[in-house]
Amino acid sequence: MPTFVALLNWTDQGIRGYKDTARHAEAFAAATQNLGANLLNIYWTVGPYDVVGVVEAPDDETTSAALLQLGGAGNVRTTTLRAFGREEMDRIIAQSRWLKILKGQRVVVRMVGRRCAGPVGACCKTPATSPCVSVTSLLKSALILPTLNATEPLTTSSVP
């Protein structure tokens, strides 16, 4: 389930009621449960934010609804961040369009949804319309892929 970090600052009303903050946190945890989310942790902090909450929710809308409900009580203002765990970040990196490899190798240009079966420029019969050419100008020896089997989809595991 997606994780969100909520950075909270007390309003004037909230700071006046600081003695009730633990009770408010329990009420927020119950409210998130009712919406299908889960308050994983809450921390009272020293620094630019007064409270930091970690919430799991099925989607952005559920998180937004929970935090709007919290903010609507008038005790805090929130800033919300989508947080990615290690496995999620690994998947994001795997979906990256380009892999940086040492320059000077024979290369194949690969783009998501397109294939070019030879070295840069070799498959470009009509340079103005070829998918290679538009990418070739971006490469300039910085972003390249080693020659791969053009019939296999590109994954991070297919890079030697």
Buried (B, 14 or more C-beta within 10 A) or exposed (E): EBBBBBBBBBBEEBEEBEEEBEEBBEBBBEBBEEBBBBBBEBEEEEEEBBBBBBBBBEEEEBBBBBBEBBBEBEBBBBEBEEBEEEEEEEEEEEEEEBBEBEEEEEBBBBBEEEBBBBBBBBBBEEEEEBBBBEBBEEBEEEBBBBEBEEEEEBEEEBEE
